[in-house]
Amino acid sequence: MSRLPFAALLALMYLGSVAPTGISSSSSNHLPAGLGMDVDLEPGQVNLNERFFDQVRALIKRRLQEKELSKPSSEQSEMPLPLVVDDAVALQNQRSYDNVPIPAASVPTPVLVENWPTEQHSFGQVTAVAVDPQGNPVVFHRAERYWDVNTFNESNIYYLIEYGPIKEKTIYVLDAKTGSIKTGWGSNMFYMPHGMTIDGHGNYWITDVAMHQAFKFKPFSNKPLLTIGKRFRPGSSVKHLCKPTSIAVATTGEFFIADGYCNSRILKFNAAGKLLRTIPQPPEFLSLQVPHAITLLEHLDLLCIADRENMRVVCPKAGLISSHGEGEPAATIQEPDLGRVFGVASYGDIVFAVNGPTSMLPVRGFTIDPRSEAIIGHWGEFKNPHSMAVSVNGSACM
């Protein structure tokens, strides 16, 4: 099995506190009281034990039934095991695209680059990572800001507008070999950073949950080329966003916004910013609960979504090659050990994913084959990851 090196910032720890890597938090105040390890949760989303174990039992039931159905008819029980509703729908809707599984041995496994970075840095809450076209790791952080129960009101209005944008630089470009800071920008621009994607042309795609907006920037520019959403005005109309989380950009120029904590939907736009599609939409059978990160597998024409609170990865048709298949049942990867998925990144026709703290499950990385709807590998050991990215040439991830 080949190995794919990942920098020590892989699945970057959300609190900016990565002791094994030499990166330290600028302040312990970045972990608000009462929210445990994950300050990116809205109030009331922390205790997942009961629902999680209900899902585990349902998955075990599905495995038992599949095992029963695989037996010769003479060996099958007279009464088949009952199906839960979701499993029945999944079994009735077989995928129309290639289901040939990818051999696990042919897929590289990410391995840690030891002693990277070579010097310590002090960030706030690191909320997103990316790799620019030159292969430089890029960090998006919140400096002194943090998200707690007092950040938004019940209508999702940001409470702290009067404090203005974060004065410090919020984006840092690092040296790939040493991890040292090469340059930085993004001061006096953002209020509560969340997602960051860098496309093949070097453009930065940013989401800010406080402003309820998504932006496209040229590097080091303080004026966006494109803005989606109304400033500080959350909503669910086609012109509004509400706490958007992530953006994925296709080589065609089309882009997708995960919208996000409130609306739990994906919006697809053309390169000029015209809305093309909402996911899900009738008759699409897909229910999202906090789509936290998204990534494109263009060869398969799939958009893979970290459906965080449903504890799964789902991959509906992206519609980049053809609109045929849009609205069909999404490929679904949901296993008992997956937990709450925070980050996803594409590598060829596979998906790398990282989960976050979920009950007593280990926090680690996963290699996912969406065609066979299976986890084909596990790797890494983390504390509180929030984001991940793969370099354009696929030689490294972070």
C-alpha positions as CSV (number, residue, x, y, z in Angstrom):
1,M,0.0,0.0,0.0
2,S,1.4,3.4,-1.0
3,R,1.6,6.3,1.4
4,L,0.5,9.9,1.0
5,P,2.4,12.3,3.2
6,F,0.4,14.8,5.2
7,A,1.6,17.8,7.0
8,A,1.3,18.0,10.7
9,L,-1.7,20.3,10.2
10,L,-3.7,17.6,8.6
11,A,-7.3,17.8,9.8
12,L,-6.1,20.9,11.7
13,M,-7.1,20.9,15.3
14,Y,-10.0,23.3,15.6
15,L,-8.9,24.9,18.8
16,G,-5.5,25.8,17.3
17,S,-4.0,23.5,19.9
18,V,-1.9,20.8,18.3
19,A,0.6,19.8,20.8
20,P,2.2,17.0,18.8
21,T,2.9,19.3,15.9
22,G,4.4,22.2,17.7
23,I,1.5,24.6,17.1
24,S,-0.1,26.1,20.2
25,S,-3.2,28.0,20.8
26,S,-2.8,31.7,21.4
27,S,-5.1,31.5,24.4
28,S,-6.9,28.8,26.4
29,N,-10.0,31.1,26.2
30,H,-10.7,29.7,22.8
31,L,-12.6,26.8,24.5
32,P,-15.7,28.4,25.9
33,A,-17.2,26.9,29.0
34,G,-20.2,24.6,28.6
35,L,-19.5,23.4,25.1
36,G,-16.9,20.7,25.7
37,M,-14.4,20.2,23.0
38,D,-16.4,21.4,20.0
39,V,-17.1,25.1,20.1
40,D,-18.5,25.0,16.6
41,L,-21.7,23.5,17.8
42,E,-24.9,25.4,18.2
43,P,-26.5,25.1,21.7
44,G,-28.2,21.8,22.2
45,Q,-26.2,19.8,19.6
46,V,-23.7,18.2,21.9
47,N,-25.4,15.1,23.4
48,L,-25.7,12.6,20.6
49,N,-25.4,9.3,22.5
50,E,-29.0,8.1,22.2
51,R,-29.4,8.9,18.5
52,F,-26.0,7.6,17.6
53,F,-26.6,4.2,19.2
54,D,-30.0,4.0,17.5
55,Q,-28.2,4.4,14.2
56,V,-25.6,1.8,15.2
57,R,-28.4,-0.7,15.9
58,A,-30.0,0.1,12.6
59,L,-26.8,-0.5,10.7
60,I,-26.1,-3.8,12.5
61,K,-29.7,-4.9,11.6
62,R,-28.9,-4.0,8.0
63,R,-25.7,-6.0,8.0
64,L,-27.5,-9.0,9.5
65,Q,-30.1,-8.9,6.8
66,E,-27.6,-8.6,4.0
67,K,-25.8,-11.6,5.4
68,E,-29.0,-13.5,5.6
69,L,-29.9,-12.6,2.0
70,S,-26.5,-13.8,0.8
71,K,-27.1,-17.3,2.0
72,P,-28.4,-20.0,-0.4
73,S,-32.2,-20.0,-0.3
74,S,-32.2,-23.4,1.6
75,E,-30.3,-21.8,4.4
76,Q,-32.3,-18.6,4.7
77,S,-34.6,-18.1,7.7
78,E,-38.3,-18.4,7.0
79,M,-38.9,-14.9,8.3
80,P,-36.5,-12.3,6.9
81,L,-35.2,-9.6,9.3
82,P,-37.3,-6.4,9.2
83,L,-35.9,-3.4,7.3
84,V,-35.8,0.1,8.8
85,V,-37.3,2.6,6.4
86,D,-34.0,4.2,5.2
87,D,-32.4,0.8,4.5
88,A,-35.4,-0.3,2.5
89,V,-35.2,2.7,0.3
90,A,-31.5,2.3,-0.1
91,L,-31.8,-1.4,-1.1
92,Q,-34.6,-0.6,-3.6
93,N,-32.6,2.2,-5.3
94,Q,-29.4,0.6,-6.8
95,R,-26.8,3.0,-8.2
96,S,-26.8,3.7,-11.9
97,Y,-23.1,4.5,-12.0
98,D,-20.0,2.1,-11.8
99,N,-20.1,0.2,-8.6
100,V,-16.8,-1.6,-9.0
101,P,-15.0,-1.1,-5.7
102,I,-11.5,0.4,-5.6
103,P,-8.9,-2.1,-4.3
104,A,-7.8,-0.8,-0.9
105,A,-4.2,-1.7,-1.7
106,S,-4.1,0.7,-4.6
107,V,-5.2,3.7,-2.5
108,P,-2.5,5.7,-0.7
109,T,-2.7,6.0,3.1
110,P,-1.9,9.4,4.6
111,V,1.1,9.3,7.0
112,L,2.3,12.0,9.3
113,V,5.3,14.2,8.3
114,E,7.3,14.1,11.5
115,N,8.7,17.4,13.0
116,W,6.5,19.6,10.9
117,P,6.3,22.6,11.3
118,T,9.9,23.2,12.5
119,E,8.8,26.3,14.5
120,Q,5.8,27.0,16.8
121,H,3.0,29.2,15.7
122,S,0.2,30.8,17.8
123,F,-3.2,30.9,16.1
124,G,-6.7,31.3,17.3
125,Q,-9.4,28.8,16.4
126,V,-8.2,27.3,13.1
127,T,-11.3,26.7,11.2
128,A,-10.1,25.8,7.7
129,V,-7.0,24.7,5.8
130,A,-6.2,24.6,2.1
131,V,-3.3,24.1,-0.3
132,D,-2.6,26.8,-2.9
133,P,-1.6,26.0,-6.5
134,Q,2.1,26.4,-5.5
135,G,1.7,23.6,-2.9
136,N,1.8,25.9,0.1
137,P,-0.4,25.0,3.1
138,V,-2.8,27.8,4.0
139,V,-4.5,28.4,7.4
140,F,-7.7,30.3,8.1
141,H,-8.2,31.2,11.8
142,R,-10.3,33.4,14.1
143,A,-7.6,35.1,16.1
144,E,-9.1,36.2,19.4
145,R,-12.7,35.4,18.3
146,Y,-14.5,32.3,19.3
147,W,-18.0,30.9,18.8
148,D,-20.0,30.2,21.9
149,V,-23.7,30.2,23.1
150,N,-23.6,34.0,23.2
151,T,-22.4,34.6,19.7
152,F,-25.8,34.5,17.9
153,N,-29.4,35.1,19.0
154,E,-32.3,32.7,18.3
155,S,-32.8,34.3,14.9
156,N,-29.1,33.6,14.0
157,I,-28.2,37.3,14.1
158,Y,-24.6,37.9,15.1
159,Y,-24.5,39.6,18.5
160,L,-21.0,41.2,18.2
161,I,-21.2,43.3,15.1
162,E,-20.3,46.4,17.1
163,Y,-16.8,45.0,17.7
164,G,-16.1,45.2,14.0
165,P,-14.1,42.7,11.9
166,I,-11.1,40.8,13.3
167,K,-8.2,43.2,13.2
168,E,-5.4,40.6,12.9
169,K,-4.5,38.7,9.7
170,T,-6.8,35.7,9.5
171,I,-5.1,33.9,6.6
172,Y,-1.5,32.6,6.7
173,V,0.4,31.0,3.9
174,L,3.0,28.5,5.2
175,D,6.1,27.0,3.7
176,A,5.4,23.4,2.6
177,K,8.9,22.1,3.8
178,T,9.3,23.9,7.1
179,G,5.8,25.1,8.0
180,S,7.2,28.6,8.6
181,I,4.9,31.6,7.8
182,K,5.6,33.0,4.4
183,T,3.0,35.7,4.3
184,G,-0.5,36.6,5.6
185,W,-3.5,38.7,4.8
186,G,-7.2,39.0,5.7
187,S,-7.1,41.6,8.5
188,N,-10.2,43.8,9.1
189,M,-12.2,41.7,6.7
190,F,-14.0,38.8,8.6
191,Y,-16.1,38.5,11.7
192,M,-16.4,34.7,12.2
193,P,-14.4,32.7,9.7
194,H,-15.5,29.2,8.8
195,G,-14.7,27.7,5.3
196,M,-11.8,28.3,2.9
197,T,-11.2,26.7,-0.5
198,I,-8.5,27.7,-3.0
199,D,-9.3,26.8,-6.7
200,G,-6.9,25.9,-9.4
201,H,-6.4,29.5,-10.4
202,G,-5.4,30.5,-6.9
203,N,-8.7,32.3,-6.0
204,Y,-9.8,32.1,-2.4
205,W,-13.4,31.1,-1.6
206,I,-14.4,32.1,1.9
207,T,-17.4,31.6,4.1
208,D,-18.2,33.8,7.2
209,V,-20.9,32.5,9.5
210,A,-21.4,35.9,11.2
211,M,-21.9,37.8,8.0
212,H,-23.9,34.9,6.5
213,Q,-22.0,35.3,3.3
214,A,-19.7,33.5,0.9
215,F,-16.9,35.3,-1.1
216,K,-14.5,34.8,-3.9
217,F,-11.2,36.7,-3.6
218,K,-8.0,37.1,-5.6
219,P,-5.1,36.4,-3.3
220,F,-4.2,39.2,-0.9
221,S,-7.2,41.3,-2.1
222,N,-9.5,43.0,0.4
223,K,-12.3,43.4,-2.2
224,P,-14.2,40.3,-3.2
225,L,-14.7,39.4,-6.9
226,L,-18.0,37.8,-6.0
227,T,-20.4,37.9,-3.0
228,I,-23.3,35.5,-2.2
229,G,-25.7,36.3,0.6
230,K,-26.9,39.4,2.4
231,R,-24.5,41.0,4.9
232,F,-25.5,40.1,8.5
233,R,-29.0,39.1,7.2
234,P,-29.6,35.4,7.6
235,G,-32.4,33.8,5.6
236,S,-33.6,30.8,3.6
237,S,-34.5,32.5,0.3
238,V,-32.5,32.0,-2.9
239,K,-30.8,35.4,-2.2
240,H,-29.8,34.6,1.5
241,L,-27.5,32.3,3.3
242,C,-27.5,31.3,7.0
243,K,-24.2,30.4,8.5
244,P,-22.6,28.9,5.4
245,T,-19.9,26.4,6.0
246,S,-18.0,25.3,2.9
247,I,-17.4,25.9,-0.8
248,A,-16.4,23.5,-3.6
249,V,-15.3,24.8,-7.0
250,A,-15.4,22.8,-10.3
251,T,-12.9,23.2,-13.1
252,T,-15.9,24.4,-15.2
253,G,-16.2,27.4,-12.9
254,E,-19.4,26.2,-11.3
255,F,-19.3,26.2,-7.5
256,F,-21.3,24.8,-4.6
257,I,-22.0,26.4,-1.2
258,A,-22.9,24.3,1.8
259,D,-25.5,26.4,3.6
260,G,-24.9,25.2,6.4
261,Y,-26.0,25.4,10.0
262,C,-29.5,26.8,9.5
263,N,-30.7,25.8,6.1
264,S,-29.0,22.5,5.7
265,R,-28.9,22.7,1.9
266,I,-26.4,22.9,-0.9
267,L,-26.6,25.7,-3.5
268,K,-25.1,25.2,-7.0
269,F,-24.1,28.3,-9.0
270,N,-22.6,29.0,-12.4
271,A,-19.3,30.8,-12.6
272,A,-21.1,34.2,-12.6
273,G,-22.9,33.5,-9.4
274,K,-26.3,32.6,-10.9
275,L,-28.2,30.0,-8.9
276,L,-28.6,26.8,-10.9
277,R,-29.9,24.2,-8.4
278,T,-30.7,23.6,-4.7
279,I,-29.8,20.2,-3.1
280,P,-32.0,18.6,-2.0
281,Q,-35.1,19.4,-4.0
282,P,-38.2,17.4,-4.8
283,P,-38.3,14.5,-5.7
284,E,-34.8,14.1,-4.3
285,F,-34.8,11.8,-1.2
286,L,-32.1,13.4,0.8
287,S,-32.2,15.1,4.2
288,L,-29.1,16.9,5.4
289,Q,-28.4,18.0,9.0
290,V,-25.5,20.5,9.1
291,P,-23.6,19.9,5.8
292,H,-20.2,20.9,7.3
293,A,-17.9,20.4,4.3
294,I,-18.1,19.5,0.6
295,T,-15.8,18.2,-2.1
296,L,-16.1,17.4,-5.8
297,L,-15.2,14.1,-7.5
298,E,-15.5,15.5,-11.1
299,H,-14.6,12.2,-12.8
300,L,-17.6,10.5,-11.1
301,D,-19.7,13.7,-11.3
302,L,-20.4,13.5,-7.6
303,L,-20.5,16.1,-4.8
304,C,-19.6,14.5,-1.5
305,I,-21.0,16.1,1.6
306,A,-19.9,15.8,5.3
307,D,-23.4,15.4,6.6
308,R,-22.2,16.1,10.2
309,E,-25.2,15.6,12.5
310,N,-26.4,12.6,10.4
311,M,-23.0,11.1,10.9
312,R,-22.4,10.1,7.4
313,V,-21.0,11.1,4.0
314,V,-23.5,11.5,1.2
315,C,-22.6,11.9,-2.5
316,P,-25.4,13.1,-4.8
317,K,-24.9,13.8,-8.5
318,A,-23.2,17.1,-9.1
319,G,-24.6,17.6,-12.6
320,L,-21.3,19.0,-14.0
321,I,-21.2,16.5,-16.9
322,S,-24.9,16.0,-17.4
323,S,-28.1,16.8,-15.6
324,H,-29.0,13.1,-16.0
325,G,-29.1,11.5,-12.6
326,E,-29.8,14.7,-10.7
327,G,-32.3,13.9,-7.9
328,E,-31.5,10.2,-7.9
329,P,-30.6,8.6,-4.5
330,A,-27.2,9.7,-3.3
331,A,-24.4,7.3,-2.5
332,T,-24.4,7.0,1.2
333,I,-21.5,6.0,3.5
334,Q,-22.6,5.5,7.1
335,E,-20.8,3.1,9.4
336,P,-20.9,2.7,13.2
337,D,-17.4,4.0,13.6
338,L,-17.7,7.0,11.3
339,G,-19.3,9.4,13.8
340,R,-19.8,13.1,13.2
341,V,-17.9,14.0,10.0
342,F,-16.3,17.4,10.0
343,G,-14.0,17.5,6.9
344,V,-13.9,15.8,3.5
345,A,-11.4,16.2,0.6
346,S,-11.2,14.4,-2.8
347,Y,-8.3,12.4,-4.0
348,G,-9.0,11.1,-7.5
349,D,-12.2,9.0,-7.2
350,I,-11.9,8.5,-3.4
351,V,-12.7,10.7,-0.5
352,F,-10.6,11.4,2.6
353,A,-12.6,12.3,5.6
354,V,-12.0,13.2,9.3
355,N,-14.5,12.9,12.1
356,G,-14.8,14.9,15.3
357,P,-15.5,14.0,18.9
358,T,-18.6,11.7,19.0
359,S,-19.4,9.8,22.1
360,M,-16.6,7.3,22.7
361,L,-15.5,6.8,19.1
362,P,-11.9,7.3,18.1
363,V,-11.2,10.6,16.3
364,R,-9.3,9.8,13.1
365,G,-9.2,9.8,9.3
366,F,-11.1,7.6,6.9
367,T,-10.6,6.6,3.3
368,I,-13.9,6.3,1.5
369,D,-14.9,4.7,-1.8
370,P,-18.2,6.4,-2.8
371,R,-18.8,3.9,-5.7
372,S,-19.0,0.9,-3.3
373,E,-20.3,3.1,-0.5
374,A,-17.7,1.7,1.9
375,I,-14.9,2.8,4.2
376,I,-11.8,1.2,2.9
377,G,-9.2,2.5,5.3
378,H,-8.5,4.2,8.6
379,W,-5.5,6.4,9.5
380,G,-4.3,9.1,11.9
381,E,-5.1,10.0,15.5
382,F,-6.5,13.4,16.3
383,K,-8.1,15.4,19.0
384,N,-10.6,17.9,17.5
385,P,-10.2,18.2,13.7
386,H,-12.3,20.6,11.7
387,S,-11.0,20.8,8.1
388,M,-8.8,19.0,5.6
389,A,-7.5,19.5,2.1
390,V,-5.5,17.7,-0.6
391,S,-3.0,19.4,-2.9
392,V,-3.9,20.0,-6.5
393,N,-1.4,17.4,-7.8
394,G,-2.5,14.9,-5.1
395,S,1.0,14.5,-3.6
396,A,0.1,15.7,-0.1
397,C,-2.8,16.5,2.2
398,M,-3.2,18.6,5.3
